[in-house]
Amino acid sequence: MSVWRNPFIVHHSSFIIPKKTVARFSRLEVYQAIRQVPVVPVFYHADADVCREVLGACYRAGIRAFEFTNRGDFAHELFSELAKIAARDFPELVLGAGTLVEAGTAALYIQSGANFIVGPSFHESIARTCNRRKVAYMPGCATLTEISTAEEFGVEVVKVFPGDTLGPGFVKAVKGPMPWTSVMVTGGVEPTRESLSTWFKAGVTAVGIGSQLFPKEVLANRQYDQIETKAKEVLAILAELRVKS
């Protein structure tokens, strides 16, 4: 007699595993990855080969969360390809999409494999979209009211942006009355011991670093080993700061 098999279940001889129909990493796994390796590269390039090489360089250095920004034409198509590459070649890399300001685009990236969504500002509609799919949402906030509102909508880690304008003092001030707030700062973070030490002493959970991690001349010359070296230096600094704290 034939045995009916549920099409949504992968059957093995001794156990059953539900098929994956959601993001590769849960929200908790995303937050854990960012807390364990608290630097998130922020990057966009129109060339898929460059993106793949940059992802590889960061992954080999030890980076485990990477934000691809929605800044060019057909960026979502490029992201979809990168998500497939990451799943195949960089299995522990949590790939997210950034610079998203409307729910429709956020949903498109989630469907394309985004494990987290980042934006320059908070939008209730994006928070609801991410919550429906249980995908991490890290919106940009610049006031205590914005941070509190984002947290009411389930945001676990807020993105303090622009960091170079708000400064480390803002983070320290936030942590006073709201010590439960987890902050990832983007903008104004340099891949140096002095800059990283200042931000983490102020109380950030993680930092996002963009162009200073990916100089234009390095990308133009395809010197991906330099990106890997710089990323390793940043992680080594963060490891020292963690030991001292």
FILOTOR-17136 format. One record per residue: x, y, z of N, C-alpha, C, O, CB in turn. Coordinates in steps of 0.1 Angstrom, whole numbers, padded with zeros to 4 digits, always signed. Glycine has a CB too. Example, Ala and Ser with C-alpha at 12.3 -4.5 7.8 and 13.67 -1.06 7.14 Angstrom:
BEGIN
+0132-0057+0078+0123-0045+0078+0132-0033+0078+0142-0033+0085+0113-0045+0090/+0128-0022+0071+0137-0011+0071+0129+0000+0079+0134+0011+0080+0141-0006+0057/
***
This chain:
BEGIN
+0008-0012+0000+0000+0000+0000+0009+0013+0000+0018+0014+0008-0010+0000+0012/+0006+0022-0009+0014+0034-0010+0011+0043+0002+0001+0043+0008+0011+0042-0023/+0022+0051+0006+0021+0060+0018+0020+0074+0013+0029+0078+0005+0033+0058+0027/+0010+0081+0017+0009+0095+0013+0019+0104+0020+0022+0102+0032-0005+0101+0017/+0026+0112+0012+0036+0121+0017+0033+0135+0016+0029+0140+0005+0050+0118+0011/+0033+0143+0026+0030+0157+0026+0040+0164+0017+0052+0163+0020+0030+0163+0040/+0036+0172+0007+0046+0178-0002+0054+0189+0005+0064+0194-0001+0038+0184-0014/+0050+0194+0017+0057+0204+0024+0066+0198+0034+0072+0206+0042+0047+0213+0031/+0069+0185+0034+0078+0179+0044+0088+0171+0036+0085+0164+0027+0070+0170+0053/+0101+0172+0040+0111+0164+0035+0112+0151+0044+0115+0153+0056+0125+0171+0035/+0110+0140+0039+0110+0127+0046+0123+0120+0046+0129+0119+0036+0099+0118+0041/+0128+0116+0058+0140+0108+0059+0136+0095+0066+0125+0094+0071+0151+0116+0067/+0145+0086+0066+0142+0073+0072+0138+0073+0086+0130+0065+0091+0153+0063+0069/+0145+0082+0094+0143+0082+0108+0137+0095+0114+0134+0095+0126+0156+0079+0115/+0135+0105+0106+0130+0118+0111+0124+0126+0100+0125+0122+0088+0140+0126+0118/+0117+0136+0103+0110+0145+0094+0114+0159+0096+0115+0164+0107+0094+0144+0095/+0118+0166+0085+0122+0180+0085+0113+0188+0077+0111+0186+0065+0137+0181+0081/+0107+0199+0083+0099+0208+0074+0107+0214+0064+0118+0218+0066+0092+0218+0083/+0101+0216+0052+0108+0223+0041+0109+0238+0045+0100+0243+0051+0101+0221+0028/+0120+0244+0041+0122+0258+0043+0114+0266+0033+0117+0266+0021+0137+0262+0043/+0105+0274+0039+0097+0283+0030+0098+0297+0035+0091+0306+0032+0082+0279+0029/+0108+0300+0044+0110+0313+0050+0125+0316+0048+0133+0309+0042+0106+0313+0065/+0129+0328+0054+0143+0332+0054+0152+0321+0060+0148+0314+0068+0144+0345+0062/+0164+0321+0055+0174+0311+0059+0177+0312+0074+0180+0302+0080+0186+0312+0051/+0176+0324+0079+0179+0326+0093+0167+0333+0100+0161+0342+0095+0192+0335+0095/+0164+0328+0112+0154+0334+0120+0158+0348+0125+0170+0351+0125+0150+0325+0132/+0149+0356+0130+0152+0369+0136+0162+0367+0148+0172+0375+0149+0140+0376+0141/+0160+0357+0156+0169+0355+0167+0183+0352+0162+0193+0357+0168+0164+0344+0176/+0184+0344+0152+0197+0341+0146+0204+0353+0140+0216+0354+0141+0196+0330+0136/+0196+0361+0134+0202+0374+0128+0208+0383+0139+0219+0387+0138+0191+0381+0120/+0200+0385+0150+0205+0393+0160+0217+0387+0167+0226+0394+0171+0194+0396+0171/+0217+0374+0169+0228+0367+0175+0241+0369+0166+0252+0371+0172+0225+0352+0177/+0239+0367+0153+0251+0369+0144+0257+0383+0145+0269+0385+0145+0247+0366+0130/+0248+0393+0146+0253+0407+0146+0259+0410+0160+0269+0417+0160+0241+0417+0144/+0254+0404+0171+0260+0406+0184+0273+0399+0185+0283+0404+0191+0250+0402+0195/+0274+0387+0179+0287+0380+0180+0298+0386+0171+0310+0386+0176+0285+0365+0176/+0295+0391+0160+0304+0397+0151+0298+0411+0148+0291+0413+0137+0307+0389+0137/+0301+0421+0156+0293+0433+0156+0297+0444+0146+0298+0456+0149+0294+0439+0169/+0300+0440+0134+0303+0449+0123+0295+0444+0111+0297+0433+0107+0318+0451+0120/+0287+0453+0105+0279+0450+0093+0284+0458+0081+0281+0471+0081+0264+0452+0096/+0291+0453+0072+0294+0460+0060+0282+0465+0052+0272+0458+0051+0303+0452+0050/+0283+0477+0047+0272+0483+0039+0277+0486+0025+0286+0493+0024+0266+0496+0046/+0271+0479+0015+0277+0479+0002+0267+0478-0009+0257+0472-0008+0287+0468+0001/+0271+0485-0020+0263+0483-0033+0273+0485-0044+0282+0493-0044+0252+0494-0034/+0271+0476-0054+0279+0478-0067+0270+0472-0078+0263+0462-0076+0293+0471-0066/+0270+0478-0090+0262+0473-0100+0267+0460-0107+0260+0453-0114+0260+0484-0111/+0280+0457-0105+0286+0445-0111+0285+0433-0102+0290+0433-0090+0301+0448-0114/+0278+0423-0106+0276+0411-0098+0289+0404-0094+0290+0398-0083+0267+0401-0106/+0298+0404-0103+0311+0397-0100+0318+0405-0089+0324+0398-0080+0320+0397-0113/+0318+0418-0089+0324+0426-0078+0317+0423-0065+0324+0421-0055+0323+0441-0081/+0304+0422-0065+0296+0419-0053+0300+0406-0048+0301+0404-0036+0281+0420-0056/+0301+0396-0056+0304+0382-0052+0318+0382-0046+0320+0375-0035+0303+0373-0064/+0327+0389-0052+0341+0389-0046+0342+0396-0033+0349+0392-0024+0351+0395-0056/+0334+0407-0032+0334+0414-0019+0327+0406-0008+0332+0406+0003+0326+0428-0021/+0316+0399-0011+0310+0390-0001+0320+0380+0003+0321+0377+0015+0298+0384-0007/+0327+0374-0006+0337+0364-0003+0348+0369+0006+0352+0362+0015+0343+0358-0015/+0353+0381+0003+0364+0386+0011+0360+0389+0025+0367+0386+0035+0369+0400+0004/+0348+0394+0027+0342+0397+0040+0340+0384+0048+0343+0383+0060+0330+0405+0039/+0334+0374+0041+0331+0362+0047+0344+0355+0052+0345+0349+0063+0324+0352+0038/+0354+0355+0044+0367+0348+0048+0373+0356+0059+0380+0349+0067+0377+0348+0036/+0371+0368+0060+0376+0376+0072+0369+0373+0085+0375+0376+0095+0375+0391+0069/+0357+0368+0084+0350+0365+0096+0337+0372+0097+0329+0370+0107+0358+0368+0108/+0333+0381+0088+0321+0388+0088+0309+0378+0087+0310+0369+0079+0320+0399+0077/+0298+0381+0094+0287+0371+0094+0274+0378+0091+0264+0371+0090+0286+0364+0106/+0274+0391+0089+0261+0399+0085+0265+0409+0075+0275+0416+0078+0254+0405+0098/+0258+0410+0064+0262+0419+0053+0249+0426+0048+0239+0420+0045+0269+0412+0042/+0250+0440+0047+0239+0447+0042+0241+0452+0027+0251+0459+0025+0236+0460+0051/+0233+0447+0018+0234+0452+0004+0223+0462+0002+0211+0460+0005+0231+0440-0006/+0227+0474-0002+0218+0486-0003+0211+0486-0016+0216+0483-0027+0226+0498-0001/+0199+0491-0015+0190+0492-0027+0192+0506-0033+0184+0515-0031+0175+0490-0022/+0202+0507-0041+0206+0520-0046+0207+0522-0061+0209+0533-0066+0218+0525-0039/+0206+0511-0068+0208+0512-0083+0196+0505-0090+0188+0498-0084+0221+0505-0087/+0195+0508-0103+0185+0502-0111+0186+0486-0111+0197+0481-0112+0186+0507-0126/+0175+0480-0109+0174+0465-0109+0183+0459-0097+0187+0448-0098+0179+0459-0122/+0184+0467-0087+0192+0462-0075+0186+0450-0069+0193+0441-0064+0193+0473-0064/+0173+0449-0069+0167+0437-0063+0170+0424-0071+0171+0413-0065+0151+0439-0063/+0172+0425-0084+0175+0414-0092+0190+0409-0089+0192+0397-0088+0174+0417-0107/+0198+0419-0087+0212+0416-0083+0212+0409-0069+0220+0400-0067+0221+0428-0083/+0204+0415-0060+0204+0409-0047+0199+0395-0047+0205+0386-0040+0194+0417-0038/+0189+0392-0055+0184+0378-0056+0195+0368-0060+0196+0357-0055+0173+0377-0066/+0204+0372-0069+0215+0364-0073+0225+0362-0062+0230+0351-0059+0222+0370-0086/+0228+0373-0055+0237+0373-0043+0232+0364-0032+0240+0357-0026+0240+0387-0038/+0219+0364-0030+0213+0356-0020+0215+0341-0023+0218+0333-0014+0198+0358-0018/+0214+0337-0036+0216+0324-0040+0231+0320-0038+0234+0309-0034+0212+0321-0055/+0240+0329-0042+0254+0327-0040+0258+0325-0026+0265+0316-0022+0262+0339-0046/+0252+0334-0017+0255+0333-0003+0250+0319+0003+0258+0313+0011+0249+0344+0005/+0239+0315-0001+0233+0302+0004+0242+0291+0000+0244+0281+0007+0219+0300-0001/+0248+0292-0012+0256+0281-0017+0271+0281-0012+0276+0271-0007+0256+0281-0032/+0277+0293-0012+0291+0294-0010+0295+0300+0004+0306+0298+0009+0297+0303-0020/+0286+0308+0010+0288+0314+0023+0277+0311+0032+0269+0320+0036+0290+0329+0021/+0276+0298+0037+0264+0293+0044+0261+0300+0057+0250+0300+0062+0265+0279+0046/+0271+0306+0063+0269+0313+0076+0267+0328+0075+0266+0335+0085+0281+0310+0086/+0267+0333+0063+0265+0347+0061+0251+0351+0061+0243+0346+0053+0272+0351+0047/+0247+0360+0069+0233+0366+0070+0233+0378+0061+0239+0388+0064+0229+0370+0085/+0225+0377+0050+0225+0387+0040+0212+0395+0041+0201+0389+0041+0226+0381+0026/+0213+0408+0042+0201+0417+0044+0201+0428+0033+0211+0430+0026+0201+0423+0058/+0190+0435+0033+0188+0446+0023+0186+0459+0030+0179+0460+0040+0176+0443+0013/+0193+0469+0025+0192+0482+0032+0187+0493+0022+0185+0491+0010+0205+0486+0037/+0185+0505+0028+0180+0517+0021+0166+0515+0016+0163+0518+0005+0189+0521+0010/+0157+0509+0024+0144+0506+0020+0134+0515+0028+0135+0516+0040+0140+0491+0023/+0125+0521+0020+0116+0531+0026+0102+0529+0024+0093+0537+0027+0120+0545+0021/+0098+0517+0018+0084+0514+0016+0082+0499+0017+0091+0491+0014+0079+0519+0002/+0070+0495+0021+0068+0481+0024+0068+0472+0012+0073+0461+0013+0054+0480+0031/+0064+0477+0001+0064+0469-0012+0078+0465-0015+0080+0453-0019+0058+0477-0023/+0087+0474-0015+0101+0470-0018+0107+0461-0008+0115+0452-0011+0110+0483-0019/+0104+0463+0005+0108+0454+0016+0103+0440+0013+0111+0430+0015+0104+0459+0029/+0090+0439+0009+0085+0426+0007+0092+0419-0005+0094+0407-0005+0070+0427+0004/+0095+0427-0015+0102+0422-0027+0116+0416-0023+0120+0405-0027+0104+0433-0037/+0123+0423-0014+0136+0418-0010+0135+0406-0001+0143+0397-0001+0144+0429-0003/+0125+0406+0007+0122+0394+0016+0120+0382+0007+0125+0371+0010+0110+0397+0026/+0111+0384-0003+0109+0373-0012+0121+0368-0020+0122+0357-0024+0097+0377-0021/+0131+0377-0021+0143+0374-0028+0154+0369-0019+0165+0365-0024+0148+0387-0035/+0151+0367-0006+0160+0360+0003+0166+0369+0014+0175+0364+0020+0171+0355-0005/+0161+0381+0015+0167+0390+0026+0164+0385+0040+0152+0381+0043+0161+0404+0024/+0174+0384+0048+0172+0379+0062+0170+0390+0072+0167+0388+0083+0184+0371+0066/+0173+0403+0067+0169+0414+0075+0168+0426+0066+0173+0426+0055+0180+0417+0086/+0160+0436+0071+0157+0448+0063+0162+0460+0071+0159+0461+0083+0142+0449+0061/+0169+0469+0064+0174+0481+0071+0169+0493+0063+0167+0493+0050+0190+0481+0071/+0166+0504+0070+0162+0516+0063+0167+0529+0069+0172+0528+0081+0147+0517+0063/+0168+0540+0062+0173+0552+0068+0163+0559+0078+0167+0568+0086+0176+0562+0057/+0151+0554+0078+0140+0559+0087+0130+0548+0090+0130+0538+0084+0133+0571+0080/+0122+0551+0101+0112+0541+0105+0099+0543+0097+0094+0554+0096+0110+0542+0120/+0094+0531+0093+0081+0531+0087+0072+0520+0092+0076+0508+0092+0082+0529+0071/+0061+0524+0098+0052+0514+0104+0048+0503+0094+0047+0491+0098+0039+0521+0109/+0046+0506+0081+0042+0496+0072+0053+0486+0069+0050+0474+0067+0038+0503+0058/+0065+0490+0070+0076+0480+0068+0077+0471+0080+0079+0459+0079+0090+0488+0066/+0076+0477+0092+0076+0469+0104+0065+0458+0104+0068+0447+0108+0074+0478+0117/+0053+0462+0099+0043+0452+0099+0046+0441+0088+0043+0429+0091+0029+0459+0095/+0051+0445+0077+0055+0435+0067+0065+0426+0072+0064+0414+0070+0060+0443+0054/+0076+0431+0079+0086+0423+0084+0081+0414+0095+0085+0402+0096+0098+0431+0089/+0072+0419+0104+0067+0411+0115+0058+0399+0109+0058+0388+0115+0058+0420+0124/+0051+0402+0098+0043+0391+0093+0052+0379+0088+0048+0367+0089+0035+0396+0081/+0064+0382+0084+0073+0372+0079+0084+0368+0089+0092+0360+0086+0079+0376+0066/+0083+0375+0101+0093+0373+0111+0107+0375+0107+0116+0367+0109+0091+0359+0117/+0109+0386+0100+0122+0391+0094+0126+0403+0102+0118+0412+0105+0121+0394+0079/+0139+0403+0106+0144+0414+0114+0143+0427+0107+0146+0428+0095+0158+0411+0118/+0139+0438+0113+0138+0451+0108+0146+0461+0116+0144+0462+0128+0123+0456+0107/+0156+0468+0110+0164+0477+0117+0163+0491+0110+0171+0494+0101+0179+0472+0118/+0154+0499+0115+0152+0512+0109+0161+0523+0115+0165+0522+0126+0137+0516+0110/+0163+0533+0107+0171+0545+0111+0162+0553+0120+0151+0557+0117+0176+0553+0100/+0168+0557+0132+0161+0566+0141+0171+0577+0146+0183+0574+0148+0156+0557+0153/+0166+0589+0149+0174+0600+0153+0169+0607+0165+0175+0617+0169+0175+0609+0141/+0158+0602+0171+0153+0608+0183+0148+0597+0193+0146+0585+0188+0141+0618+0180/+0147+0600+0205+0142+0590+0215+0128+0586+0212+0124+0574+0214+0143+0595+0229/+0120+0595+0207+0106+0592+0203+0106+0582+0192+0098+0572+0192+0098+0604+0199/+0114+0584+0182+0115+0574+0170+0119+0561+0175+0114+0550+0171+0124+0580+0159/+0129+0560+0183+0135+0548+0189+0124+0540+0196+0122+0528+0194+0147+0550+0197/+0117+0547+0205+0106+0541+0213+0095+0536+0205+0089+0525+0207+0101+0551+0224/+0091+0544+0194+0081+0540+0185+0085+0527+0178+0077+0518+0176+0077+0551+0175/+0097+0527+0173+0102+0515+0166+0101+0503+0175+0097+0492+0170+0116+0517+0160/+0105+0505+0187+0105+0493+0196+0091+0488+0199+0089+0476+0202+0112+0497+0210/+0082+0497+0199+0068+0493+0201+0063+0484+0190+0054+0476+0192+0059+0506+0203/+0069+0486+0178+0065+0478+0167+0074+0466+0165+0075+0460+0154+0065+0486+0154/+0081+0462+0176+0089+0450+0176+0103+0451+0171+0110+0441+0170+0082+0440+0167/+0108+0463+0169+0122+0464+0165+0131+0461+0176+0130+0467+0187+0125+0479+0159/+0141+0452+0174+0150+0447+0184+0163+0456+0184+0168+0459+0195+0153+0433+0182/+0168+0459+0172+0180+0467+0171+0177+0479+0162+0172+0477+0151+0191+0458+0164/+0178+0491+0167+0176+0503+0159+0189+0508+0153+0200+0506+0159+0170+0514+0168/+0187+0514+0142+0199+0519+0135+0200+0534+0138+0191+0542+0133+0198+0517+0119/+0210+0539+0145+0211+0553+0148+0218+0559+0135+0229+0556+0132+0220+0556+0161/+0211+0568+0129+0215+0574+0116+0210+0588+0115+0198+0590+0118+0211+0565+0104/+0218+0597+0110+0232+0596+0106+0242+0597+0118+0241+0607+0126+0236+0606+0096/+0250+0587+0120+0259+0586+0131+0269+0598+0132+0272+0603+0143+0267+0574+0131/+0274+0603+0121+0284+0613+0121+0277+0627+0125+0284+0635+0130+0290+0615+0107/+0264+0628+0124+0257+0640+0128+0253+0639+0143+0255+0648+0151+0245+0643+0120/+0248+0627+0147+0243+0625+0161+0254+0623+0170+0254+0629+0181+0234+0613+0161/+0264+0615+0166+0276+0614+0175+0275+0603+0186+0263+0600+0189+0280+0626+0181/+0286+0599+0192+0286+0589+0203+0278+0594+0215+0272+0586+0222+0300+0585+0207/+0278+0607+0217+0271+0613+0229+0256+0610+0228+0250+0608+0239+0274+0628+0229/+0251+0609+0216+0236+0607+0215+0233+0592+0220+0224+0590+0227+0232+0608+0200/+0242+0583+0215+0240+0569+0220+0241+0568+0235+0232+0561+0241+0250+0560+0213/+0251+0574+0240+0252+0574+0255+0240+0580+0262+0236+0575+0272+0265+0581+0259/+0235+0591+0256+0223+0597+0263+0211+0588+0262+0203+0587+0271+0220+0610+0256/+0209+0581+0250+0198+0572+0249+0199+0560+0259+0189+0557+0265+0198+0566+0235/+0211+0555+0261+0212+0543+0269+0210+0547+0284+0207+0538+0292+0226+0538+0268/+0210+0559+0288+0207+0563+0301+0193+0560+0305+0191+0551+0314+0209+0578+0303/+0182+0566+0299+0169+0563+0303+0163+0550+0296+0153+0545+0301+0160+0575+0299/+0170+0545+0286+0165+0534+0278+0177+0523+0277+0181+0521+0266+0160+0538+0264/+0181+0518+0288+0193+0509+0288+0190+0496+0280+0199+0488+0276+0197+0505+0302/+0177+0493+0278+0173+0481+0270+0175+0482+0255+0174+0472+0248+0159+0477+0273/+0177+0494+0250+0178+0497+0236+0191+0492+0230+0202+0495+0236+0177+0512+0233/+0190+0484+0219+0202+0480+0212+0204+0488+0200+0194+0490+0192+0201+0464+0208/+0216+0493+0198+0219+0503+0187+0229+0498+0178+0240+0493+0182+0223+0516+0193/+0226+0499+0165+0236+0497+0154+0238+0511+0148+0228+0517+0142+0232+0486+0144/+0250+0517+0149+0252+0530+0143+0258+0529+0129+0267+0521+0127+0261+0538+0152/+0253+0537+0120+0258+0537+0106+0261+0552+0102+0252+0561+0105+0249+0530+0096/+0272+0554+0096+0276+0568+0092+0285+0574+0103+0281+0575+0115+0263+0577+0091/+0297+0578+0099+0306+0583+0109+0314+0573+0116+0321+0576+0126+0298+0591+0119/+0313+0560+0112+0322+0550+0118+0333+0547+0109+0332+0544+0098+0313+0537+0121/+0345+0548+0115+0357+0546+0107+0363+0532+0112+0362+0529+0124+0368+0557+0109/+0370+0525+0103+0376+0512+0106+0389+0514+0114+0399+0508+0110+0378+0504+0094/+0389+0522+0124+0401+0525+0132+0399+0521+0147+0387+0521+0151+0406+0539+0130/+0409+0519+0154+0408+0516+0168+0401+0528+0176+0392+0525+0184+0421+0513+0175/+0405+0540+0173+0400+0551+0180+0385+0553+0178+0377+0555+0187+0407+0564+0175/+0380+0552+0165+0366+0553+0162+0358+0542+0168+0347+0545+0174+0364+0554+0147/+0362+0530+0166+0355+0518+0171+0354+0519+0186+0343+0516+0192+0361+0505+0166/+0365+0522+0193+0365+0523+0207+0355+0533+0212+0348+0531+0222+0379+0526+0212/+0355+0545+0206+0346+0555+0210+0331+0551+0209+0323+0554+0218+0348+0568+0201/+0328+0545+0198+0314+0541+0196+0309+0530+0206+0299+0530+0212+0311+0536+0182/+0318+0520+0207+0314+0509+0216+0314+0513+0231+0306+0508+0239+0323+0497+0214/+0323+0522+0235+0323+0527+0248+0310+0535+0251+0305+0536+0262+0335+0536+0251/+0304+0541+0240+0292+0549+0241+0280+0539+0243+0269+0544+0248+0290+0557+0229/+0282+0526+0239+0271+0517+0242+0264+0510+0230+0254+0504+0231+0261+0524+0250/+0270+0512+0218+0264+0506+0206+0266+0490+0207+0275+0485+0213+0271+0511+0193/+0256+0483+0201+0257+0469+0200+0265+0465+0188+0272+0455+0188+0243+0463+0199/+0264+0473+0177+0271+0470+0165+0273+0482+0157+0267+0493+0159+0264+0459+0156/+0282+0482+0146+0284+0493+0138+0283+0488+0123+0285+0477+0120+0298+0499+0140/+0278+0498+0115+0278+0495+0100+0288+0504+0094+0290+0516+0097+0264+0499+0095/+0296+0498+0085+0307+0505+0078+0306+0504+0063+0304+0492+0058+0321+0500+0083/+0306+0515+0056+0304+0514+0042+0317+0517+0034+0326+0508+0033+0294+0524+0038/+0318+0529+0028+0328+0532+0018+0342+0531+0024+0352+0528+0016+0326+0546+0013/+0344+0533+0037+0357+0533+0042+0363+0518+0043+0375+0516+0044+0358+0539+0056/+0354+0509+0042+0358+0495+0041+0360+0490+0027+0366+0480+0024+0347+0486+0048/+0354+0498+0018+0355+0495+0003+0359+0507-0005+0351+0512-0012+0342+0489-0002/+0372+0511-0004+0376+0523-0011+0375+0521-0026+0376+0510-0031+0391+0526-0008/+0371+0532-0033+0368+0531-0048+0380+0525-0056+0379+0517-0065+0365+0544-0053/+0392+0529-0052+0404+0525-0059+0407+0510-0057+0412+0503-0066+0416+0533-0055/+0403+0505-0045+0405+0491-0042+0395+0483-0051+0399+0472-0056+0403+0488-0027/+0383+0487-0052+0373+0480-0060+0377+0481-0075+0375+0471-0082+0359+0486-0058/+0382+0493-0079+0385+0495-0093+0397+0486-0098+0397+0481-0109+0389+0509-0096/+0406+0483-0088+0417+0475-0091+0415+0460-0087+0424+0452-0088+0429+0480-0084/+0403+0457-0083+0399+0443-0079+0409+0438-0068+0413+0426-0069+0400+0434-0092/+0412+0446-0059+0422+0442-0048+0414+0437-0036+0414+0443-0025+0431+0454-0044/+0407+0426-0038+0398+0421-0028+0405+0416-0016+0400+0415-0005+0390+0409-0034/+0418+0412-0017+0426+0408-0006+0428+0419+0004+0429+0417+0016+0440+0403-0010/+0428+0432-0001+0429+0443+0008+0416+0445+0016+0417+0449+0028+0432+0456+0000/+0405+0442+0010+0392+0443+0017+0392+0432+0028+0388+0435+0040+0380+0441+0008/+0396+0420+0025+0397+0410+0035+0406+0413+0047+0403+0411+0058+0402+0396+0029/+0418+0419+0043+0427+0423+0054+0422+0434+0063+0423+0433+0075+0440+0428+0047/+0415+0444+0057+0409+0455+0065+0398+0449+0074+0397+0454+0085+0404+0466+0056/+0390+0441+0068+0379+0435+0077+0385+0427+0088+0380+0428+0099+0370+0426+0068/+0395+0419+0086+0402+0412+0097+0407+0421+0107+0406+0418+0119+0413+0403+0091/+0413+0432+0103+0418+0442+0113+0407+0448+0121+0409+0449+0134+0425+0454+0105/+0396+0451+0115+0384+0456+0123+0380+0446+0133+0377+0449+0145+0373+0460+0113/+0378+0433+0129+0374+0423+0138+0384+0421+0150+0380+0418+0161+0371+0410+0131/+0397+0422+0146+0407+0420+0157+0406+0431+0167+0407+0429+0179+0421+0420+0151/+0403+0444+0163+0402+0455+0172+0389+0453+0181+0390+0455+0193+0400+0468+0164/+0379+0448+0175+0366+0446+0182+0368+0435+0192+0363+0435+0203+0355+0443+0173/+0376+0425+0189+0379+0414+0198+0387+0419+0210+0384+0415+0222+0386+0402+0191/+0396+0428+0208+0404+0434+0219+0395+0442+0228+0396+0442+0240+0416+0442+0213/+0386+0450+0222+0378+0459+0229+0368+0451+0238+0365+0454+0249+0370+0468+0220/+0364+0439+0233+0355+0431+0240+0362+0425+0252+0356+0424+0263+0349+0420+0231/+0374+0421+0251+0382+0415+0262+0384+0426+0273+0383+0423+0284+0396+0410+0257/+0387+0438+0268+0390+0448+0278+0377+0453+0286+0378+0457+0297+0396+0460+0271/+0366+0451+0279+0354+0456+0286+0349+0445+0296+0339+0446+0302+0342+0458+0275/
***
